[in-house]
Amino acid sequence: MISHVFIRRPVTAAVLSILIVLVGLLALRSLPIQQYPQIVPPQVVVSASYAGATAQAASEAVAAPLELYIDGTENMLYMTSSSDDSGSVSIRVVFEVGTDIDQAAIDVDAAVQRALSRLPEEVQRSGVQISKESSAILKIVAITSPDGSRDSLYLNNYATLTVQDELSRINGVASATFFSSKTYAMRIWLRPDQLANYGLVPSDVADAINEQNNMFSAGRFGDAPNPENPQEISLPIGTKGRFSSPEQFENIILRANPDGSVIRLADVARVELGASNYNFDAIQNGETVVPIGINLRPGANALEVSEAVDEVMERMSKNFPDGVGYNIAFDTTEFVKVSIQQVLQTLLEAIVLVIAVIYLFLQRWRATLIPLVAIPVSLIGAFAGMYAFGFSINLLTLLAVVLSIGIVVDDAIVVLENVERLMREQGLSPTDAAHQAMKEVSGPIITMVLVLVAVFIPVAFLGGLAGVMYQQFALTIAVSVVISGIVGLTLSPALCAQILKPTPEEPPRILQRFNDFFERMTAGYTAGVRFMLKRTGLAVVIFGVVIALAYTLFARLPGGLVPEEDQGYILVSHQLAEGASLERTREFSIGWNEVLRNEPIVDSALTFIGYDIVNGNTRPNVGASFITLKPWDKRDLKRDNSQAFAQQVNQLGKNYPEAVIRAFNPPPISGISTTGGIEAYVVVTLEGDLDDLMTQVQRLTEAANARPELQGVRTTLNLDVPRYTAIVDRERAKSMGIKISDIFAAMTRVYGRSYVNDFNYLGRTWRVYLSAESTYRAGPEDLATTFVRSADGKMVPLNTIVNLERTTGPDTVHRYNNRPAARIMGEPAPGYSTGQAIAAMQEVADELFPPQFGYQLFWTGASQQEQASGGTGASAFLFGILIVFLLLAAQYERWTLPLVVLTAVPFAAFGAALATWLAGMQNNIYFQVGMLVLVGLAAKNAILIAEFAVLNRARNMSIYEAVLEACRQRFRPILMTSLAFIFGTIPLVYSAGAGAAARNAVGVGVVGGMLLATFVSIFFIPVFYQWIERRFKPDRSADD
């Protein structure tokens, strides 16, 4: 066998292990570092603007035609859109995990190009933007004025001209955007009554600007051909193109009269270099700032991008003018950094505990060194496997490495223990004992490695978010197990032959006491096995009870995708009464920011005024706060965690009746959804207007809030937002020769913000906007000061042909997969998981919306991924067991013996479910990947007993004697390897700080399962071996 070669050539064995370590170190340097692998479904965002349109008008005129062409794009999961009263439209197209985002963006762009001709002219002129980005914000850079000498307009445009482009060029940044830009714009503030005095209307101003503020070409002199008049020189003719200053715009001629007088723009309007938008502000800890949101490109390394942003800002800040500074107002990557540091700390703790357990059993440092060498070789070598599979260093792969610590020593321990047993019982030299031991344990080692790897084979073929998470976790362990098997077959026996002493020294007295205790324990164990071997019926009954209890507990465990984490920040939204102005919202937001930043555990409070964090758009009566908490090590995490603080803020918000305040913990997987909890859409599948949709949504939310599993179920659809509806007296207008389009064009240019064309300034192109002075657009009475021109040239005030009705309507309109929809949000009630909340919500929807009813509930974001992942864990678990069974059947060339090995699995499953249930935890992806590990480890213990029982049978022992002797022979290595794994996993159970919920979810289930698999199942495995052997391969002798 190959082991004998390496026993004779120990240097070769060492070189092989050194090469594995070197390759792993090289791979480690190249692996990206991130919180999670690429599990967030790729997203392409289509943005457009229909200035002056209501949310419903923008949805019908812009979103609907775009969605018609985008729908059905290859690999599309679903598509949602949001339109608001500013005329902004955002369509988010979500693709399946693993889709090439670049190709997806190309496909969406092609669809948008086909739809352009069906969009309003205003939208076509403004353009439709397509971007590849995540819905999650990586970090927010705040441009500040520490001494207060610079206003937000200056800060915004300084950042636009110098900072934004630098940040956008960073590799991995999808976008660096202002949440509502105050970039420079030439603002034309009209005085409609003065326009009317001159017989002009707003359209005349727009036409004059378009005519005179433009780029012109005038040709060149002396250009070829000149056959009859040859020229010695050829010179181009330049022109004065677009304007660049307010004074130039003020001199635009609106009309020249026959008497030589002219009417200029300055006569009817005020011109200023102002901001493109005035609907947003931001304050950080009481100071006005300009925030720049950094969005991560799908597939980019979050930590690398974050560090690059910091480096760029540090470099650029050295050239900032006086009165300008910056800070990182919000950073989601801090959680990732600290989480990885915590995992590495857990890794070190696990290594120390594993060393302690191994030394306790082996009691000599020479012997202890042999299995310890397997740890660095296997773990570092695993990074090479991660690189080959295209993985990253993330929480999943690092947790897999932590779990591997207690696994990778198993093979070396089995080798070492058998070598020492042969030296002790047969008096062999270390070299001879190594050769003999490898004849006995090479088969079991290969079988254990194959079984552990086989458990993880099915997950390599799983798709979706859950599949990617399983793959990263399981295949990392599989690689480390394969390497540990190689070490166990090569380096471990070579070291045994080289460094073990023929006559081992006496262990310390305290360890001698442990040996005496262990001898008694071994005797007790063999007595227990002897007792159970004579009571097969009792064993079968207990086994059946264990299976029933495991099934019951699994059914009762609450489901979930991943556990909620304290990520070091919370999000808070506040909403004033519908119709509240931005000034009212600003006044409240400043005070609310003060309240939040004075909370003891708050490190920084960044508040957006006029920004809706839920829908991702601007609304004058809404604000949002990003609350960064103090570092984890400076908080009592049992009392001052982010979840508890969010509840505290919700209670605090009840003291402010003028606003609806909601605080929530961010979703555990950044980028899938904006908020935590559950998220879905009620979709009109047949016919129905928004009133009908609202009726159905109210039925759903009322019924859902009555369920004990749910709380705070609500919709973003609100039809009670006050507004005016303009009703044109069409007969009268047409009788005067007034075009209907002229009426609404005048209203848009007076009461809205009408884009005219562009101007040049500071080497950039900016926009020109028309609006009326604020005194002319304060209320309905101002219709009397806005005029249109009739066919005979008379000026007609709008109030004579337009009636305004006070109505209500939606300020945000959603669509789902090209159908009208209402967004539904909610949270699990205390004591319930998101899985239970989703199930309860689905039951309510199925009851209220039967088939053919015309309405249906569709899940999105993390809820959609959780529902799609349902059953994935069970499938992986069952397929893993099936693969193990088939592999063992091939190994033993028998169909019955593998059943003995698999009898250990129900005990592990019961222990994991019981521990998780007692800890009040969920059946989530972390628990499920831990179950996969347990299948392999539980089978490993059974393999050791079954393999040696088979060997003993080959020595002509009876079935009873063979299995009893196998239990005695293997009890010490089984306990040593299992306790090494359990103690190596215990740091995960008691871990605290950033990312602790994920570590606890893995650790609790795995430790609970291994405890039962180690201390209970080993009494039952011999019973089932004896039962199966007697029925299918009975003794030849009559002794038994």
N, C-alpha and C positions, 0 to 999 in steps of 0.2 A: 504493500500500500504506500501511498505518497508520504504518509507520516514517517515511515521508516527512513525514507531518503533524507528528510529534514532532521531527524534525530542524529543521523550520521553526519549531516552537513549543517551545523547550527548557525554558521556565519551566513549561509545562503538564506536560512529562515529569517535571520535578523535583517538582512538586506531587503528581503521582500516586504517586511513590515515597514522598514524605513522608507522605501519607495512609496508605499501607500500613504504614509504620513506626508511626504513631500508633495505628492499630487494633491492631497487634500488641502494643504496649506496654499498651494498655488491657486486652487479653485476658490478658496476662502477669500482671497484678495479680489476676485472678480465678481463675487456674488453681490447683487443689490440687496439693500436693507430696507424693509418696509413693514408696516403693521400686519397686513394680510397679503396673500398672493393676489393675482389679478382675478378676483372673484366678483367684482362689481360689473354688472352688465354694461358694455360700451354704450355711450349715448351720443347722439348727434342733435344739436340744438339749432332750430331754424327760427330766426328773429326777424320781425318786420314791424313797421309803425304806420298807422293810419291816423295822422294827426287830426284831432277834433272829433273823432268818432267815439261813440259810446262802446262799452264792452260788448254788447250784443251785436252792434253793427260791425265792429272789428272782427268778431267771431264769424259772422255770416259772410262778410265780404272778403276776408283775408284767410282766416284759419281754415274754413270749410273747403275752398278750392285748393289750397295747398295740401291739405290732408288727403283730398281725393286722389291726388297724383302720388303722394308719398306712400299711402297705404299699400301694403303688399310688397314693400322693399324686402329683398332677400335677407333672411335670418332675423327679421323684425319680430320682437316679442310683443310689444304694444306701443301705442303712441298716445300722448296726452298733449293738450294745448290749453293755454290760459290767455285770455284777452281781458284787458282792463279798460277803465274809463279814460285813460290817457291815450288810448288807441294802440297801445303796445300789444303785440302778439308774440307769444313764445310757444313753439312746438317742440316737444322733447320726444325724440324717437329712440326707443330703448331696444337694444339688440341682444341676442343670446350671448351668454358668456363664451368667450373664445373667438368671437367674430372679429375679423380684421377691421379695425376702426377706420383705417384710411380708405379701404374699399367701401365701407358703409357710408362714409361721408361723400364719396364720389357718386354712389347710387342715389343718395338723398339729393345731392346737388342736381343730378340729371333730372330727377322728378320735379324739383323746384323750377328748373328752366322751362319745362313743359307747361308749368302752371302759370308762369309770369303774365302771359297775355290775358289771363282771366282776372288779374288783380286790378284794383282801382289805379288810375294814373298816378295819384299822389303816392301810393305805395311803391309803384315801379320807379318813380323818381327818387324816392328815399332809399330804395334798394332793399334786398333781402339778404341777410347775413346767415352763413352756415358755419358752425363751429363744432369742434370735437372737444367735449369737456365733460367733467364730472359735475354732478349737482352739488358736490361738497366743496367748501372753501378750505384750502390748504392753510392759508394764513392771511392776515390782514395787516398791511403796512399803513401806518397813519403818518401823514405829512402834517407837521405841526408848526406853530409859530410860538416858540417858548416865551418871547417877550411881548406877544400880542400885537406886533407891529404890522403883520400881514393878515389880510382878510382871506376868507375861504375862496374867493374868486381868484386871487393871485396864487394861492397855494395850489388850487386845482390845476390851473394852467401851467404853472411852473412844473408840476408833476407830469402833466401831459406832454410838455415839450422835452423834458429831460429824463424823467424817471420811468414813465410807462413803457417807452420803447425798449429801454435797457432790460426791464423785467420781462417783457414779452419775448425777448430774444433768448432767454435762458432755456436751455434744453430741458424739456419736461413740463414747461408752463403752457397750459392751454390758453389762458387769457389772463391779463392783468388789467382789470377794468374798475372804473368808478361806478359805484352803485347807482348813481344818477348824476350824469356828468354836468359839471358847471364849466365846461370848456367855453372858450371865447365864441361869441356870436355877435353879429351886427343886429342889434335890436331896433326895429323901426316902430316907435310907439305912436300910433295914429291918433289924431283928434278928428273923429268922424264929422262933427258939426262944422268944423272949418273946411273939411273936404267938400261937404255939401254946399257951403257958401260959394265955393269956386266951381260948383257944378261937377265935382269929381266924386268917384266912388273908389272903394279900396282896390278894385281890380285895375283901375287906372294906375295906381301906385305900383302894383305888382308888375304891370306891363312895362312901365317906365324903367323900373329897376332891371328887369330882364333885358330890356333893349340897350341900356347904357352901361350897366355893370356886366360886361361880358368880355370874352376873349375874341379878338378879331385878327384875321390874316389879311395882308394887303399885297402880297406878291413880292417881286423884286425887279429892279431896273437892270437892263442889259443882259437879261437871261437868254440863253440860246433857245431856238436858232435865230440868227441874224444874218442871212446870206447877203442882203443888199445894204446893210448898215452895220458893219462889223464894229463890235465894242471892245475896248481894251480892258474895261473892268465890268464886274457884275456885282451889284450890291442889293442886299435885302431891304425891304421897307418894314420898319418896326411900327408898332402901334401901342398906344396906352390901353392896356387891357383892364382887368378887374381892378376895382377900387380897393384901398387898404386902410382908409381912415374914415371916421365919422364925418369929417368935414367934406370929403369927396362925395359921400352919400347925401349929405344935406344939400349939395349943389345939383343934384339930379333934377333935370327939368321935367316937370309933369305936363306943362302945357305952355306953348308960346302964343301970345295973343297977336292979332293983326297990328296993334299999336306998338309992337316991339317989346312990351312987357312980358315977363315970364313968371310962371308959378313954379317954385322950387319945392323940393321935399321938405326943407326946413320950414316952409310956410304952413304946413299941415301936419307935421309930425316932429317928434323929438327922436334924435338918433344918438345911440350910445354903443360903445363897445362893452357889452354886458355878457351875461351867461346864457348858455343855450337852455338851461332848465333852472327853475327856482323852486323845485318841488321836493328838495331833499337837503338835510343837514345832518351832521354827526358831531357828537361830543364824547370826549373820553375823559373821565374823571373831572368833569366840569369845564373842560377846555375844548374849544372848537377845533376840529381836525378834519382832514380830507382823507378818507380811507380808500385804499386800493386793495381790492380783493384778488388774491392769487388762486386761480383754479388749476388743478393738476390735470395734465393730459393723461388719458387712459394708457396704462402700461408704464407710466413713469415711476421712478424711485422717489417716494415722498421725502425721505430724509435727505437725499442728495439735492433735490430741488430746493428744499427748505434752506439747506446750508448755502446753496448758490445764491438764493435771494438775500440772505444775510450778508454774504460777501459783497454782492453788488451794492447793497444799500450802504454798507460801511465805506466802500470805496467812493461812492458818489457823494456821501455826506460831507466829505472833506472839501468839496467844491460848492456846497450850498451857499447861497447869499446870506447876508445878515438877516436874522429874524426867521430863518427857516430851519427846521429840524425834523427828526423822524423818530418813531419807535415802532416796535412790533406790538400792535395792539391786541392781536389775537393769533394764537398759534396752536394748531391741532397736532403738530408733530411732537410737541413736548411729551405728550402721553406715549407716543410710540417710543421715543428715546428712553423714557423712564421704565416703560414696560419691558423693553429688551434688557435694560440694566438689571431689573428685578429677576428676569428669567436667568440671566447669567449668574446672579447671586444664588438663586435656587440651584443652579447647576453645580456650583462649588459646594454648597451645603450637601447636596446629594452625593457628590464624590466622596466627601469626608465620611458621611454615614456608611456608604458602601464599603469603604476601606475598613472602617471600624468593625462592620459585621464580618467581613472576610477574615480579618485578623483574629476576631473572637473565635472563629471556627478553626482556622489553620494554626494559629498560635505561634507562628514563626515568621519573621520578616522575610526570610528567603522564600518560603512558600507563598506568602502573601503577595510578593512581588510578581509572581507568575500571572495570576488573573488580573492584577492591576495594570500590567502592560497592555492588556487587551482594551482597556478603556480609551487611552489617547489614540491608539491605532484605529480602533473602530469608529470613534466619534469624529476624529479629524478626517479619516477616510470617507466618512459619510458626506462631507462637503463636496467631495469629487462627484459622488453620485447625484447630489443636488444640482451641481453645475451641469452634469450630463442631461438631467431631466428638464433643465431650464427653470429650476426653482429659485427662490430667493431666500435670504435669511429673514424670516418673519416669525411671528408668535407661534404659528403652527409648527414650523420646522424646528424651532428651538425647544418647544415643548416635547416634540418627538425625540430630540437629542437627550433631554432630561430623562424621559422614560427609558431611553436606550441604555442609560448608565447601568441600571440594574439587570439588564438583559444580556449585554455584551460580555459580561464576566461569566455567564453560565457555562459556556463551552469549556473555557479554561478551567473553571472550578471542577467540572465533571472529569476532565483529564487529570488534573492534579490529585483530586480525591481518590481516583482509582489507582494512580501510580503509588500514592502513599499507602493505600490499603494493601496492594500487592507487596510492597516493601515490608509492611508490618506483618502480614499474615503468612507470606511465603518466603520472606527473607531474601528477596531479590535485590540486586544492585539497582541504583537509579536508572541506569541505561537499560538494563534488562526489563525492569519494571515498566519503563516508558514504552518499550516495544510491545510487551504483553498487554499493557493497558490500552494501547491504540487498537490492538486486535479486537478488544472487547467494546470499546466506546466509539470507534470511528463510525460505526453504523448508527448508533443513537444520535451522535452529534449531527451527522448529515441529515438524519430524519428530523431532528428538532429544527435545524435551520430551514429545511424545506417546508416543514409545517408552518413555521412562523412566517416565512415568505409567502406561502400559499394562501394564508389567511388574507393577505393584502392584495393578492392578484386581482380579485374582482373589482376593487375600487379604481384600478387603472382604467377601467372602461366606463366609469360613471361620468355623466355629463352634468352641466349646470353648476351653480354655485356650490352646492353641497359636494358634488363630485370633485371639484377642484380642491376643496378643503380636505376631503378624505385623501386625495392623492398626495398632497404635500405632506400630510402627517404620516400616512401609512408607508409610503414608498421611502421616506427618509429612514424610518425604523427598519424597513426591509433591507436597505443598503447596509446599514450598520450591523444588522444581524448576519448578513452574508459575509461581511468582512470579519466579524467576530468568529464565524465558522472557519474561515481561512486561517485566522490566527490560532484557533483551537486545534487545527489539524497540522499546523506547521511550527509556529513559534513556541506554543505552550509545551508540547512534548519535548522539543529541543531544550528548552529552559529547564524542564524537569530533570532531564538527563544530565544537565551541566551544573546546576546550582543546588540541587537537593543533596543532603548528606545521607550516606548509607544508614547511619545511626543518628536519628534526629535528637536534638538536645531537649532536655526536660523543659516544659513550659513553666511560667511563673505559677506560684501557689494558687493565686486567685483563679487562674485559668484551669488549674487542675480540679478545683472545685466545680468549675463549669463543666469539665469533662465528666466528673462523677454524676453531676445533675443530668447531663445529656445521656449518659449510659442508662440512668433510670428512666429518662424520657423515652429512649429507644425501646427499652424493655416494656414500658407501658404501652407504647404504640403497637409493638408486635402482639402484645396481649389483646389489645383492642381489635387488631386485625383478625387474630385467631377467633375472638368472640364473634365478629361479624361474619367470618367465613362459614360459621356453623349456623347462621341465621339469615339465609338468603332472602326469605320471605319478608323479614323485618326490613332488610336493606332496600328491597324493592318498594315497600310501602313508604319508607322515608324518602326515597328517591322521587316517588310520585308526588308526595307532599311538597317537596322542594320545587319541582317543576310547576305545580299549581300555584304555589306562593309567588314564584318568580313571574309567572304570567299575570297574576293579579296585581302585583306591584308595578309591573311595566304598564299595565292598563291605567293605573292610577297616577303614574308620574306625569306631571304637567309637561307639555311639549314646548319647544322653543327653537329658535334658529341658533342664536348664540346668546350668552348671558349679558345682561346690562353691566356696564362698567362705569366706574368713577373716572371719567376722562379728564378731570381737572377743570371743567367749565360747564356751565348750563346756558340755555337759551331762554330768553324771556320776551314775550310779545305783549304789547299793550294796545288796546283799541278804544278810542273814544267813540262817542255817539256818532251814528251815521250822519254825514253832512258836516261834521266838524272841520274847521279850516286848519290849514297847516300851522297858522299862528297859535291856535289853541293847543294843537298837538305839541308844538315846540315848547310852549309854556309848561305843559304837564311833563314832558320828557326831561326837561332840565331838572325839575324837582325830583323826578323818579330816579334819574341817574345819581343824584346826590344821595338818595335813600339807599340805593343798592351798593354804592361804593363805600358806604359807611358800615356795612355789615362786617362783623369781625373776621370772617373767613374769606372775604373778597379781596383779591389782589388788584384787579382792574375792572372797570365797568365801561364798556364802549356801547353807546346808544345811537341808533340810527333813527332819525326823525323823518317820517313819511315813507318808511320802507316796511313792506309786509314780508316777513321772513317765511311764512307758510307758503305763500303763492309766488314769492320771488319777484314781486313787482312793487311799484310805488303807489301809495294811497295816502291822501292827506290826513286821514284820521287814525293812522296806524303807526306804531313804532316798534323797534326791536332792539334788544340788548344782548350783547355777548359778554357774559360774566365769567371772567377768569378767576378761579379760586387759588388760594395759596397752595404752595407745593404740598404733595402728599405727606411728606415727612414732618410737616409743620401743622398738620391737622389730626384730630382724633377721628380716624376714619369710621369708627363705629357710630359716632354721633354727627360728625361734620362731613359726611360724604355728599357727593353731588346729588344723589337721589333725595336724600333727606332735605338738603338745602332747597331743591326745587319745590318740594312740598311746603317748606317754610315760606318761600316767596309767594306761593299761591295763597297761603293764609294771610300773609302780609298784604297782598293785593286786595283782599276784601275790605281793607280800611280805606280804599279809594273807590268810592261808588261811581265816580265820573268815568271810570275806564274798566274794561274787561281785561284782566291780567292773567296770563297763562305762562307758567314756567315749566320747562321740560328738560329732561336729561337727553343729550344727543343720542342718536342711534348708535348701537355698538359697532356697526360696519359703516364707516363714513363713505358717502357717495351713493348709497342705495336709496336713501330717502333723507328729507330735510330734518324731520322730527322723529322722535321715538314713537312707540305705540304701534297702532295698526292703521292702515291706509287703504282705501278702496274708492271706487267710483260706482255710483248708481247711473246706469246708462239707459237711455231711451232706445230700445231695440226696434220698436215699430213706429208708432205715431204718438205725439204728445208735445205740447209747448212747455215753456219754463214753469208756468203755473201748475200744470199737471205734474211735472217733475218735482216741484217743491212739495206738493201734497204727498207724493210717494216717499220722498226723503224724510219728511216729518213723521210719517208713519213708522219708517224704519228706525229713526233715531229714538223715538219714544219707546218703541218695543225693545230696542237694544239696551237703552239705559235702565230698563226694568230687569235686565238679566244680571244676576250676581257677579258674573265673570267680567262685566264691562263697566266702565265709567267714562264720563266726559265724551260720549259719542256725539259728534256735532258735524255740521256741514259748513263749507265755505260759501255755499250758495245763499245769497241774501237778496230777496226781491224787494226789500223795504228801504233801500237807499233812496233818499229824496232826490228828485231831479225835475227838470222841466221838459216837456215835449213840445216842440215847435210844430204848429199846424198851419200850413199855408192856405190862404184863401185862393185856390188855384184859379177859380173863375175870374175873380177880380184882377189877379195878377196878369192873366193872359189878356184880359180886356184892355189892360194898360200897355200891353206889349212887353211885359217883363218876363224874362226867362226864369224858370224855376231854379235853374243852376246858378244864375246870378244872385238870387236871394241867399242861397246857402253859401256861395262863395264869399259874399259880404259878411255873413255871420261868422264863418270860419276865420276870416282875416281880422275881425274885430274882437270876437270873444274867445278865439282859440289862439293857436300859435302856428301860423302858416309859413311853411318853408318856401322861399322864393328862389334863390340861387346861392352862389358861393362868392366868397371874397378871399383875397390873399393877405396874410399877415404873419410876420415872423417866420417866413419860409414855409408856411403851412396853408392849407385851404380850410376855411371855416364856413359856416352857414349864415345866411341872412334870413331873419324871421320877421314877419309882420304880426303885430298885435295892437290893440288899442291901449291907450293910457288907462290905468286902473280905474279912474273916475268914470270912464265910459263903459265899463263892463262890470259894474257893481251889482246890478240886479235887473229884473225884467223891464223896469221903467226906462232903461237905457236903450231899448229898441227905438224909442222916439228920436234918438240922436244919430241913428245909423240909417243911411239912405241907399237906395238903388235908383238907377236911372230908367225912366220909362221910354217907350219908343219915340215919343215926341220930345225927349230931352228933359222932361221935368224930373225933379228930385222927389222921390216918394219915400217917406219914412217907413221903416219896417213894421212899426206897430199898427199901420193901417192895412197890412196884408198878411201879417203873421200874428197868430194867437198863441200864447204860452199857457199850457196846462200844467199845474203842479201834480206830478205823479211820483211813483216809485218804480224802481227797477234794479237790476243787478249791477254792481260795480266791478264784478269779476265773473266771467263766463268760462266754463271748462268744457272740453270735449274729450272723448275717449274713443280711439280708433274710428275717427270720422263720424261720431255720433254725439249728439248733445248729452251732457253728463253733469253730475254733481259730485264734488269731491267729499268723501266721508273720512273723518279722522276720529280716533278714540284711543283709550288706554286700557290695559288690563286693570281690573280692580285689585286692590291689595290682596296678596295671597294667591293670585292667579297669574299664569304665564301668558305670553303672547299667543302660544299655540291654542290654549283654552279660549282666549278671547276671539281668535279667528274662527274657531269651531262654533262658538256661540253666535257670533255675528252671521256666519254662513247659515246656521239653522234658522235664525230670524228671517234672513233674506229669502231662503227657500220657502218658508211658510207664507211670507207676504207676497212674494213674486213667483207664482207658479209658472210653469212653461206656457208660452203663448200669451202671457199677461202684458208683455210689452216693455217690461223693465227687468233689468238684471244687474246683479252685483259682480264687479270685476275687481280683483285685487291688484295692487301695484306696489312698487318699492320693495321693502324688506318683507312685507306680508305676502306678496306674490312669490318671492323666492322661498319663503318658509313653507308656503302651501305646496309649491312645486317640489320641494325637497321632502315632503311627507312620504314616508315609506322607504326612502332611500337608505336610511340606516338599517332598517330591518332586512332589506334586500341584500345589502352588503354583508350583514351578519350571517344570513342564511347561506348565501353563496360562498362565504368564507368557510363555513362548516362543511359544505358540500365538497369544496376543493380539498380540504384537509382529509375528508373521508376517502376521496378517490386516490389521493396521493398515498395515504397509508395502506389502502388496499393494494396498490401497486407495489409498495415497499414490502409488505408482508406476503403478497400473493394470496391474500385471503380477503373475503368480504366481511367476515365476522369480527376479526380482531380489531379493526379500526373502531368498532362500536365501543370497545372498552375504553379507548382513548377519549372518545367524545363524551363519555359519561361524566367527565370532570367539568364540562362546559356549563351545564345547568347550575352547578354550585357557584361557579364564578358569576354567572348572570344574576343569580339570586342575591349574592353578596353585594354586587355592584348596585342593583336596584334598591336593596334595603338601605345601604349606606346613603345613597342619593336621596331616598325618600325621607330618612330620618334627618338629614341635613336641610331638608326643605328646598332642594335644588331641582333642576329641570332635566328632562330628557332632551338634551340639545346635541348639536354636532360634536362638541367636545366630549360629552359623555359617550356618544356613539363610537367615536374613534377609539376611545378607551376600551369599549367593549370588544372591538376588533383585536386589540392587544391581548385582552384577557383570554380570548379563544385560543390564541397561540400559546400563551403561557400556561393555561390550565392543561392544554393537551400535552405540553412539554413534560409536566410532572407525571402524567399518565404514561407517556412514552417511556420514561426512565424505568418505571415499574414493569411495564409490559415487555420491554426489550430484555431486561434481565431475567424476567420470568421465562421468556422463550429460551434464553441461553441456559438457564438452569434446567429446563426441560430437556435440552439437548444433552445434558450431563446425566440423563436417566433419573432425574428427580420426578416424583409424582406431581400432579397439578397443585395439590395443596402445599406440599413442601416447597415447590418451585416459586410460587407466588409469595409465600410467607418469607422465604429467604430473600427474594428480590426486594420486599418491603424493608427488611432489616438492612440489606446492603445499600439501598438507595435513600434511606431516610435522612441521613446526614447531608448528602449533596442536595436533595430536594429542599430540605429546610434551609440550607445555606444559600442556595440560589434564590429561593423565594423570599427569604428575609432580606437578602441583598437588594432585591427589586423593591420590596415593600418599604424598606428604610430609605432607599433612593428616591422613592416617590412621596414619602411623608412631607418633605418641604413644600410640595405642591399643595398639600392639604391645609397647611397652616400659613401659607403665603398671604401677605397683605400688601397694600399699596396699589400702584398703577397696574392694571391688567390682572389683578388677583382673582377676579371672578372666573376668568378662563382657566387659570391654573388650578383653582379649587374644583372646577367642574370636572377636569380630567383626574385630578388626584383623588378626590373622594370616592368616585366610582371604581377606579382601578385598585385602590388600597382595599376597599370593602370586598371587591370580587376576589382579590388574591388571598385575603385572609381566609375566606371560606374554601377557596380552591386548595389552599395549602394545608389547613388544619382540619378540614372536614372531608373533602373529597378523597383524600388518600386512604381513608378507611373503607370507602365504597368501591374504589377502582379494583382492588384485589377480588372483591366479591363478584363483580361482574366478569372479571377475567376467568375466575374459576367456573362461573355458571356457563359462560360461552364455550370454554374449552371442554367442559364435560359433555356438552351436547354436540359439539361439532368436531372435537379432536380428543376423545377420551384416552385415559391411560391404557397402555398395553398390559401393565401388570395388574394384579388383583389387589395390590396393597391399598390402593386409594379408595 
